[in-house]
């Protein structure tokens, strides 16, 4: 028996095969050029995206447009409550809106600009929300293994479908009380007459749609305020519960303020 016949000593052929296999699979160093340096592959410079193309930019758009709409809702609610002081008081308020900064600006110019700005804010708010949601889904193609809580799923549905419902309601609301196209009193009537005729008991379904839309606005607003405060870092620690209650209270006041006039008209309190 020779030394190559021992089972614990590798044969020459196996050693040779191992060496050849290792040489075939070993990494190959790139050829050196110049002063002993490997060539650097050319890199394509990344184009810098604009502010609105970034996620932070779109979050800022959502925050600014959201603040604009919150301010509008608060002022609009206070204006609607003037119907409790009588038709003349409400009509004077509506006339004041249409004559802002007269005679420097023609009749209704400022109000038209404000309405256009509000529509632009709504469109930009929806655009930012939709694009941010799509970007988040692309960044997380695989869903989380853990199921979302019922509260999170509920809030997601409210923000998504509530926003669409509110947008459709705004169109109806303008056709009804602003332009009088679908209002029984017509366009040429006084603003107070359009409001009172629009929520008569015979048009209970209009009041019901208005009630549902306003409640959705309140839920949307509550969640939006809470999310905004969280993003700003104002809802941490001891302030978390206070911020949550504040957002809910503010939204509830707006909902009650908007629902008070149509319900008072439908039940005969305001005639």
Phi and psi in degrees as GROMACS dihedral restraints (atoms count N, CA, C in turn):
[ dihedral_restraints ]
;  ai    aj    ak    al  type     phi  dphi    fc
    3     4     5     6     1   -91.5    20    10
    4     5     6     7     1   173.4    20    10
    6     7     8     9     1   -69.5    20    10
    7     8     9    10     1   -19.8    20    10
    9    10    11    12     1   -80.6    20    10
   10    11    12    13     1   -10.9    20    10
   12    13    14    15     1   -86.1    20    10
   13    14    15    16     1    -8.5    20    10
   15    16    17    18     1   -69.8    20    10
   16    17    18    19     1   134.5    20    10
   18    19    20    21     1   -66.0    20    10
   19    20    21    22     1   -25.6    20    10
   21    22    23    24     1   -89.2    20    10
   22    23    24    25     1    -0.2    20    10
   24    25    26    27     1  -107.8    20    10
   25    26    27    28     1   120.7    20    10
   27    28    29    30     1   -64.4    20    10
   28    29    30    31     1   147.0    20    10
   30    31    32    33     1   -76.1    20    10
   31    32    33    34     1   162.9    20    10
   33    34    35    36     1   -64.7    20    10
   34    35    36    37     1   -37.3    20    10
   36    37    38    39     1   -66.8    20    10
   37    38    39    40     1   -39.3    20    10
   39    40    41    42     1   -68.4    20    10
   40    41    42    43     1   -39.4    20    10
   42    43    44    45     1   -63.4    20    10
   43    44    45    46     1   -41.9    20    10
   45    46    47    48     1   -63.3    20    10
   46    47    48    49     1   -42.4    20    10
   48    49    50    51     1   -63.5    20    10
   49    50    51    52     1   -39.8    20    10
   51    52    53    54     1   -63.5    20    10
   52    53    54    55     1   -43.1    20    10
   54    55    56    57     1   -63.5    20    10
   55    56    57    58     1   -43.4    20    10
   57    58    59    60     1   -65.5    20    10
   58    59    60    61     1   -40.5    20    10
   60    61    62    63     1   -65.4    20    10
   61    62    63    64     1   -40.4    20    10
   63    64    65    66     1   -64.7    20    10
   64    65    66    67     1   -38.7    20    10
   66    67    68    69     1   -66.8    20    10
   67    68    69    70     1   -32.6    20    10
   69    70    71    72     1   -74.2    20    10
   70    71    72    73     1   -31.4    20    10
   72    73    74    75     1   -98.9    20    10
   73    74    75    76     1    -4.2    20    10
   75    76    77    78     1   -69.1    20    10
   76    77    78    79     1   145.0    20    10
   78    79    80    81     1   -65.5    20    10
   79    80    81    82     1   142.8    20    10
   81    82    83    84     1  -101.2    20    10
   82    83    84    85     1   125.6    20    10
   84    85    86    87     1   -75.0    20    10
   85    86    87    88     1   138.7    20    10
   87    88    89    90     1   -66.8    20    10
   88    89    90    91     1   150.3    20    10
   90    91    92    93     1   -64.5    20    10
   91    92    93    94     1   141.5    20    10
   93    94    95    96     1   -86.0    20    10
   94    95    96    97     1   143.5    20    10
   96    97    98    99     1  -130.3    20    10
   97    98    99   100     1   160.4    20    10
   99   100   101   102     1    63.6    20    10
  100   101   102   103     1  -130.0    20    10
  102   103   104   105     1   -88.1    20    10
  103   104   105   106     1    51.4    20    10
  105   106   107   108     1    75.1    20    10
  106   107   108   109     1    23.3    20    10
  108   109   110   111     1  -112.4    20    10
  109   110   111   112     1   144.9    20    10
  111   112   113   114     1   -76.5    20    10
  112   113   114   115     1   147.3    20    10
  114   115   116   117     1   -65.7    20    10
  115   116   117   118     1   138.4    20    10
  117   118   119   120     1   -94.9    20    10
  118   119   120   121     1   123.4    20    10
  120   121   122   123     1   -64.8    20    10
  121   122   123   124     1   144.1    20    10
  123   124   125   126     1   -66.7    20    10
  124   125   126   127     1   139.4    20    10
  126   127   128   129     1  -109.9    20    10
  127   128   129   130     1   141.3    20    10
  129   130   131   132     1   -88.8    20    10
  130   131   132   133     1   121.1    20    10
  132   133   134   135     1   -64.1    20    10
  133   134   135   136     1   135.3    20    10
  135   136   137   138     1   -75.6    20    10
  136   137   138   139     1   136.2    20    10
  138   139   140   141     1   -78.1    20    10
  139   140   141   142     1   131.2    20    10
  141   142   143   144     1   -75.0    20    10
  142   143   144   145     1   125.9    20    10
  144   145   146   147     1   -80.5    20    10
  145   146   147   148     1   152.7    20    10
  147   148   149   150     1   -70.7    20    10
  148   149   150   151     1   170.4    20    10
  150   151   152   153     1   -62.8    20    10
  151   152   153   154     1   -42.4    20    10
  153   154   155   156     1   -72.3    20    10
  154   155   156   157     1   -16.6    20    10
  156   157   158   159     1   -81.3    20    10
  157   158   159   160     1   -17.7    20    10
  159   160   161   162     1   -84.3    20    10
  160   161   162   163     1   158.8    20    10
  162   163   164   165     1   -65.5    20    10
  163   164   165   166     1   -39.2    20    10
  165   166   167   168     1   -63.7    20    10
  166   167   168   169     1   -38.6    20    10
  168   169   170   171     1   -63.9    20    10
  169   170   171   172     1   -40.2    20    10
  171   172   173   174     1   -73.2    20    10
  172   173   174   175     1   -29.9    20    10
  174   175   176   177     1   -66.7    20    10
  175   176   177   178     1   -36.6    20    10
  177   178   179   180     1   -64.8    20    10
  178   179   180   181     1   -40.7    20    10
  180   181   182   183     1   -59.7    20    10
  181   182   183   184     1   -44.0    20    10
  183   184   185   186     1   -62.2    20    10
  184   185   186   187     1   -41.3    20    10
  186   187   188   189     1   -67.4    20    10
  187   188   189   190     1   -45.4    20    10
  189   190   191   192     1   -67.0    20    10
  190   191   192   193     1   -47.8    20    10
  192   193   194   195     1   -65.8    20    10
  193   194   195   196     1   -35.2    20    10
  195   196   197   198     1   -63.3    20    10
  196   197   198   199     1   -41.7    20    10
  198   199   200   201     1   -63.6    20    10
  199   200   201   202     1   -39.1    20    10
  201   202   203   204     1   -61.0    20    10
  202   203   204   205     1   -44.5    20    10
  204   205   206   207     1   -70.4    20    10
  205   206   207   208     1   -34.8    20    10
  207   208   209   210     1   -64.4    20    10
  208   209   210   211     1   -43.3    20    10
  210   211   212   213     1   -61.5    20    10
  211   212   213   214     1   -42.0    20    10
  213   214   215   216     1   -62.7    20    10
  214   215   216   217     1   -44.5    20    10
  216   217   218   219     1   -61.5    20    10
  217   218   219   220     1   -41.7    20    10
  219   220   221   222     1   -64.1    20    10
  220   221   222   223     1   -45.6    20    10
  222   223   224   225     1   -68.7    20    10
  223   224   225   226     1   -39.5    20    10
  225   226   227   228     1   -64.8    20    10
  226   227   228   229     1   -39.2    20    10
  228   229   230   231     1   -63.9    20    10
  229   230   231   232     1   -44.0    20    10
  231   232   233   234     1   -63.5    20    10
  232   233   234   235     1   -37.7    20    10
  234   235   236   237     1   -65.9    20    10
  235   236   237   238     1   -40.4    20    10
  237   238   239   240     1   -63.2    20    10
  238   239   240   241     1   -31.7    20    10
  240   241   242   243     1   -68.0    20    10
  241   242   243   244     1   -13.9    20    10
  243   244   245   246     1   -67.9    20    10
  244   245   246   247     1   -13.9    20    10
  246   247   248   249     1   -64.2    20    10
  247   248   249   250     1   -23.9    20    10
  249   250   251   252     1   -70.8    20    10
  250   251   252   253     1   -15.7    20    10
  252   253   254   255     1   -94.4    20    10
  253   254   255   256     1     6.3    20    10
  255   256   257   258     1   112.0    20    10
  256   257   258   259     1   162.4    20    10
  258   259   260   261     1   -62.0    20    10
  259   260   261   262     1   -42.1    20    10
  261   262   263   264     1   -63.3    20    10
  262   263   264   265     1   -41.5    20    10
  264   265   266   267     1   -62.3    20    10
  265   266   267   268     1   -42.1    20    10
  267   268   269   270     1   -68.3    20    10
  268   269   270   271     1   -40.8    20    10
  270   271   272   273     1   -66.0    20    10
  271   272   273   274     1   -36.4    20    10
  273   274   275   276     1   -64.7    20    10
  274   275   276   277     1   -39.3    20    10
  276   277   278   279     1   -63.4    20    10
  277   278   279   280     1   -44.6    20    10
  279   280   281   282     1   -64.3    20    10
  280   281   282   283     1   -38.9    20    10
  282   283   284   285     1   -65.9    20    10
  283   284   285   286     1   -38.2    20    10
  285   286   287   288     1   -61.9    20    10
  286   287   288   289     1   -39.3    20    10
  288   289   290   291     1   -62.2    20    10
  289   290   291   292     1   -37.1    20    10
  291   292   293   294     1   -80.5    20    10
  292   293   294   295     1   -14.7    20    10
  294   295   296   297     1  -113.6    20    10
  295   296   297   298     1    23.4    20    10
  297   298   299   300     1   -60.3    20    10
  298   299   300   301     1   130.0    20    10
  300   301   302   303     1    62.3    20    10
  301   302   303   304     1    24.6    20    10
  303   304   305   306     1   -77.1    20    10
  304   305   306   307     1   146.9    20    10
  306   307   308   309     1   -91.9    20    10
  307   308   309   310     1     7.8    20    10
  309   310   311   312     1   -60.5    20    10
  310   311   312   313     1   -42.7    20    10
  312   313   314   315     1  -110.9    20    10
  313   314   315   316     1   146.3    20    10
  315   316   317   318     1   -62.4    20    10
  316   317   318   319     1   167.3    20    10
  318   319   320   321     1   -54.6    20    10
  319   320   321   322     1   130.2    20    10
  321   322   323   324     1    68.8    20    10
  322   323   324   325     1     8.5    20    10
  324   325   326   327     1   -66.5    20    10
  325   326   327   328     1   -48.8    20    10
  327   328   329   330     1   -64.4    20    10
  328   329   330   331     1   -41.6    20    10
  330   331   332   333     1   -63.5    20    10
  331   332   333   334     1   -39.7    20    10
  333   334   335   336     1   -64.0    20    10
  334   335   336   337     1   -41.0    20    10
  336   337   338   339     1   -64.7    20    10
  337   338   339   340     1   -39.8    20    10
  339   340   341   342     1   -64.8    20    10
  340   341   342   343     1   -41.2    20    10
  342   343   344   345     1   -64.5    20    10
  343   344   345   346     1   -41.8    20    10
  345   346   347   348     1   -63.9    20    10
  346   347   348   349     1   -41.1    20    10
  348   349   350   351     1   -63.2    20    10
  349   350   351   352     1   -37.1    20    10
  351   352   353   354     1   -66.7    20    10
  352   353   354   355     1   -43.1    20    10
  354   355   356   357     1   -62.0    20    10
  355   356   357   358     1   -42.4    20    10
  357   358   359   360     1   -62.3    20    10
  358   359   360   361     1   -39.9    20    10
  360   361   362   363     1   -63.7    20    10
  361   362   363   364     1   -40.9    20    10
  363   364   365   366     1   -64.1    20    10
  364   365   366   367     1   -44.8    20    10
  366   367   368   369     1   -63.6    20    10
  367   368   369   370     1   -46.5    20    10
  369   370   371   372     1   -64.8    20    10
  370   371   372   373     1   -36.8    20    10
  372   373   374   375     1   -63.6    20    10
  373   374   375   376     1   -44.9    20    10
  375   376   377   378     1   -66.8    20    10
  376   377   378   379     1   -41.1    20    10
  378   379   380   381     1   -60.6    20    10
  379   380   381   382     1   -46.5    20    10
  381   382   383   384     1   -63.6    20    10
  382   383   384   385     1   -42.2    20    10
  384   385   386   387     1   -64.4    20    10
  385   386   387   388     1   -44.3    20    10
  387   388   389   390     1   -66.9    20    10
  388   389   390   391     1   -45.8    20    10
  390   391   392   393     1   -68.2    20    10
  391   392   393   394     1   -36.7    20    10
  393   394   395   396     1   -66.3    20    10
  394   395   396   397     1   -38.0    20    10
  396   397   398   399     1   -65.3    20    10
  397   398   399   400     1   -43.6    20    10
  399   400   401   402     1   -64.7    20    10
  400   401   402   403     1   -40.1    20    10
  402   403   404   405     1   -65.3    20    10
  403   404   405   406     1   -38.7    20    10
  405   406   407   408     1   -66.1    20    10
  406   407   408   409     1   -36.9    20    10
  408   409   410   411     1   -68.1    20    10
  409   410   411   412     1   -39.4    20    10
  411   412   413   414     1   -66.9    20    10
  412   413   414   415     1   -35.3    20    10
  414   415   416   417     1   -72.5    20    10
  415   416   417   418     1   -19.0    20    10
  417   418   419   420     1  -129.8    20    10
  418   419   420   421     1    72.1    20    10
  420   421   422   423     1   -64.8    20    10
  421   422   423   424     1   -28.2    20    10
  423   424   425   426     1   -97.1    20    10
  424   425   426   427     1   126.1    20    10
  426   427   428   429     1   -69.7    20    10
  427   428   429   430     1   154.0    20    10
  429   430   431   432     1   -62.7    20    10
  430   431   432   433     1   145.0    20    10
  432   433   434   435     1   -69.9    20    10
  433   434   435   436     1   -41.5    20    10
  435   436   437   438     1   -72.4    20    10
  436   437   438   439     1   138.3    20    10
  438   439   440   441     1   -76.0    20    10
  439   440   441   442     1   146.8    20    10
  441   442   443   444     1   -68.9    20    10
  442   443   444   445     1   153.6    20    10
  444   445   446   447     1   -71.9    20    10
  445   446   447   448     1   160.9    20    10
  447   448   449   450     1   -63.1    20    10
  448   449   450   451     1   -35.1    20    10
  450   451   452   453     1   -65.9    20    10
  451   452   453   454     1   -40.8    20    10
  453   454   455   456     1   -66.8    20    10
  454   455   456   457     1   -45.1    20    10
  456   457   458   459     1   -63.8    20    10
  457   458   459   460     1   -38.2    20    10
  459   460   461   462     1   -61.9    20    10
  460   461   462   463     1   -46.2    20    10
  462   463   464   465     1   -64.8    20    10
  463   464   465   466     1   -37.6    20    10
  465   466   467   468     1   -63.3    20    10
  466   467   468   469     1   -44.8    20    10
  468   469   470   471     1   -65.3    20    10
  469   470   471   472     1   -38.3    20    10
  471   472   473   474     1   -63.4    20    10
  472   473   474   475     1   -46.2    20    10
  474   475   476   477     1   -67.9    20    10
  475   476   477   478     1   -35.9    20    10
  477   478   479   480     1   -77.7    20    10
  478   479   480   481     1   -61.9    20    10
  480   481   482   483     1   -78.5    20    10
  481   482   483   484     1   -27.8    20    10
  483   484   485   486     1   -63.6    20    10
  484   485   486   487     1   -39.4    20    10
  486   487   488   489     1   -63.5    20    10
  487   488   489   490     1   -41.6    20    10
  489   490   491   492     1   -65.6    20    10
  490   491   492   493     1   -43.4    20    10
  492   493   494   495     1   -62.6    20    10
  493   494   495   496     1   -42.1    20    10
  495   496   497   498     1   -63.4    20    10
  496   497   498   499     1   -41.7    20    10
  498   499   500   501     1   -61.5    20    10
  499   500   501   502     1   -43.0    20    10
  501   502   503   504     1   -65.6    20    10
  502   503   504   505     1   -38.3    20    10
  504   505   506   507     1   -66.1    20    10
  505   506   507   508     1   -36.8    20    10
  507   508   509   510     1   -59.8    20    10
  508   509   510   511     1   -40.8    20    10
  510   511   512   513     1   -61.3    20    10
  511   512   513   514     1   -47.3    20    10
  513   514   515   516     1   -62.8    20    10
  514   515   516   517     1   -42.2    20    10
  516   517   518   519     1   -61.1    20    10
  517   518   519   520     1   -41.5    20    10
  519   520   521   522     1   -66.6    20    10
  520   521   522   523     1   -42.8    20    10
  522   523   524   525     1   -65.9    20    10
  523   524   525   526     1   -29.0    20    10
  525   526   527   528     1   -84.9    20    10
  526   527   528   529     1   -61.5    20    10
  528   529   530   531     1   -97.0    20    10
  529   530   531   532     1   -21.6    20    10
  531   532   533   534     1   -91.5    20    10
  532   533   534   535     1   -52.2    20    10
  534   535   536   537     1   -98.3    20    10
  535   536   537   538     1   -14.0    20    10
  537   538   539   540     1    69.3    20    10
  538   539   540   541     1    17.1    20    10
  540   541   542   543     1   -67.1    20    10
  541   542   543   544     1   -40.5    20    10
  543   544   545   546     1  -109.9    20    10
  544   545   546   547     1    15.6    20    10
  546   547   548   549     1   -96.9    20    10
  547   548   549   550     1   138.5    20    10
  549   550   551   552     1   -60.3    20    10
  550   551   552   553     1   -30.6    20    10
  552   553   554   555     1   -76.1    20    10
  553   554   555   556     1   -20.7    20    10
  555   556   557   558     1    84.2    20    10
  556   557   558   559     1   172.1    20    10
  558   559   560   561     1   -70.0    20    10
  559   560   561   562     1   -35.6    20    10
  561   562   563   564     1   -77.3    20    10
  562   563   564   565     1    -3.6    20    10
  564   565   566   567     1   -79.7    20    10
  565   566   567   568     1   165.3    20    10
  567   568   569   570     1   -71.3    20    10
  568   569   570   571     1   151.8    20    10
  570   571   572   573     1   -55.5    20    10
  571   572   573   574     1   -40.3    20    10
  573   574   575   576     1   -65.0    20    10
  574   575   576   577     1   -38.0    20    10
  576   577   578   579     1   -64.7    20    10
  577   578   579   580     1   -40.1    20    10
  579   580   581   582     1   -63.4    20    10
  580   581   582   583     1   -41.6    20    10
  582   583   584   585     1   -65.3    20    10
  583   584   585   586     1   -45.9    20    10
  585   586   587   588     1   -68.8    20    10
  586   587   588   589     1   -41.2    20    10
  588   589   590   591     1   -69.7    20    10
  589   590   591   592     1   -29.8    20    10
  591   592   593   594     1   -70.6    20    10
  592   593   594   595     1   -24.3    20    10
  594   595   596   597     1  -117.0    20    10
  595   596   597   598     1    31.2    20    10
  597   598   599   600     1   -67.7    20    10
  598   599   600   601     1   156.5    20    10
  600   601   602   603     1   -55.3    20    10
  601   602   603   604     1   -32.6    20    10
  603   604   605   606     1   -65.9    20    10
  604   605   606   607     1   -21.1    20    10
  606   607   608   609     1  -107.8    20    10
  607   608   609   610     1    44.8    20    10
  609   610   611   612     1   -59.4    20    10
  610   611   612   613     1   -30.7    20    10
  612   613   614   615     1   -66.7    20    10
  613   614   615   616     1   -31.4    20    10
  615   616   617   618     1   -65.9    20    10
  616   617   618   619     1   -43.5    20    10
  618   619   620   621     1   -62.5    20    10
  619   620   621   622     1   -38.4    20    10
  621   622   623   624     1   -64.9    20    10
  622   623   624   625     1   -43.6    20    10
  624   625   626   627     1   -63.7    20    10
  625   626   627   628     1   -41.5    20    10
  627   628   629   630     1   -61.1    20    10
  628   629   630   631     1   -43.2    20    10
  630   631   632   633     1   -61.8    20    10
  631   632   633   634     1   -46.2    20    10
  633   634   635   636     1   -62.8    20    10
  634   635   636   637     1   -44.1    20    10
  636   637   638   639     1   -64.4    20    10
  637   638   639   640     1   -40.4    20    10
  639   640   641   642     1   -67.9    20    10
  640   641   642   643     1   -38.9    20    10
  642   643   644   645     1   -63.4    20    10
  643   644   645   646     1   -40.3    20    10
  645   646   647   648     1   -63.6    20    10
  646   647   648   649     1   -38.9    20    10
  648   649   650   651     1   -60.0    20    10
  649   650   651   652     1   -42.8    20    10
  651   652   653   654     1   -63.8    20    10
  652   653   654   655     1   -43.5    20    10
  654   655   656   657     1   -65.7    20    10
  655   656   657   658     1   -41.6    20    10
  657   658   659   660     1   -62.2    20    10
  658   659   660   661     1   -43.1    20    10
  660   661   662   663     1   -66.8    20    10
  661   662   663   664     1   -42.6    20    10
  663   664   665   666     1   -60.1    20    10
  664   665   666   667     1   -48.0    20    10
  666   667   668   669     1   -67.7    20    10
  667   668   669   670     1   -37.5    20    10
  669   670   671   672     1   -65.1    20    10
  670   671   672   673     1   -43.0    20    10
  672   673   674   675     1   -64.0    20    10
  673   674   675   676     1   -43.6    20    10
  675   676   677   678     1   -61.9    20    10
  676   677   678   679     1   -43.6    20    10
  678   679   680   681     1   -64.9    20    10
  679   680   681   682     1   -40.1    20    10
  681   682   683   684     1   -63.8    20    10
  682   683   684   685     1   -43.6    20    10
  684   685   686   687     1   -66.2    20    10
  685   686   687   688     1   -34.5    20    10
  687   688   689   690     1   -66.4    20    10
  688   689   690   691     1   -43.1    20    10
  690   691   692   693     1   -62.3    20    10
  691   692   693   694     1   -38.6    20    10
  693   694   695   696     1   -76.9    20    10
  694   695   696   697     1    -8.2    20    10
  696   697   698   699     1    79.9    20    10
  697   698   699   700     1    20.4    20    10
  699   700   701   702     1   -95.8    20    10
  700   701   702   703     1     3.3    20    10
  702   703   704   705     1  -119.5    20    10
  703   704   705   706     1    45.5    20    10
  705   706   707   708     1  -111.4    20    10
  706   707   708   709     1   151.5    20    10
  708   709   710   711     1    62.0    20    10
  709   710   711   712     1  -129.7    20    10
  711   712   713   714     1   -68.5    20    10
  712   713   714   715     1   -24.6    20    10
  714   715   716   717     1   -80.7    20    10
  715   716   717   718     1   -10.4    20    10
  717   718   719   720     1   -57.9    20    10
  718   719   720   721     1   -52.1    20    10
  720   721   722   723     1   -67.1    20    10
  721   722   723   724     1   -37.8    20    10
  723   724   725   726     1   -65.1    20    10
  724   725   726   727     1   -41.1    20    10
  726   727   728   729     1   -65.9    20    10
  727   728   729   730     1   -40.7    20    10
  729   730   731   732     1   -63.6    20    10
  730   731   732   733     1   -43.3    20    10
  732   733   734   735     1   -67.3    20    10
  733   734   735   736     1   -37.9    20    10
  735   736   737   738     1   -63.9    20    10
  736   737   738   739     1   -42.4    20    10
  738   739   740   741     1   -63.6    20    10
  739   740   741   742     1   -41.2    20    10
  741   742   743   744     1   -67.3    20    10
  742   743   744   745     1   -40.4    20    10
  744   745   746   747     1   -66.9    20    10
  745   746   747   748     1   -43.8    20    10
  747   748   749   750     1   -61.1    20    10
  748   749   750   751     1   -43.6    20    10
  750   751   752   753     1   -65.5    20    10
  751   752   753   754     1   -39.4    20    10
  753   754   755   756     1   -65.1    20    10
  754   755   756   757     1   -39.6    20    10
  756   757   758   759     1   -62.4    20    10
  757   758   759   760     1   -43.0    20    10
  759   760   761   762     1   -64.3    20    10
  760   761   762   763     1   -42.9    20    10
  762   763   764   765     1   -62.0    20    10
  763   764   765   766     1   -47.5    20    10
  765   766   767   768     1   -64.4    20    10
  766   767   768   769     1   -39.0    20    10
  768   769   770   771     1   -64.5    20    10
  769   770   771   772     1   -37.7    20    10
  771   772   773   774     1   -75.6    20    10
  772   773   774   775     1   -32.1    20    10
  774   775   776   777     1   -82.4    20    10
  775   776   777   778     1   -21.5    20    10
  777   778   779   780     1   -59.3    20    10
  778   779   780   781     1   -49.8    20    10
  780   781   782   783     1   -61.6    20    10
  781   782   783   784     1   -51.6    20    10
  783   784   785   786     1   -64.0    20    10
  784   785   786   787     1   -36.5    20    10
  786   787   788   789     1   -69.2    20    10
  787   788   789   790     1   -37.0    20    10
  789   790   791   792     1   -66.1    20    10
  790   791   792   793     1   -35.8    20    10
  792   793   794   795     1   -70.4    20    10
  793   794   795   796     1   -44.2    20    10
  795   796   797   798     1   -65.6    20    10
  796   797   798   799     1   -33.6    20    10
  798   799   800   801     1   -94.4    20    10
  799   800   801   802     1     9.6    20    10
  801   802   803   804     1    83.1    20    10
  802   803   804   805     1     8.8    20    10
  804   805   806   807     1   -69.4    20    10
  805   806   807   808     1   -39.1    20    10
  807   808   809   810     1  -110.7    20    10
  808   809   810   811     1   125.9    20    10
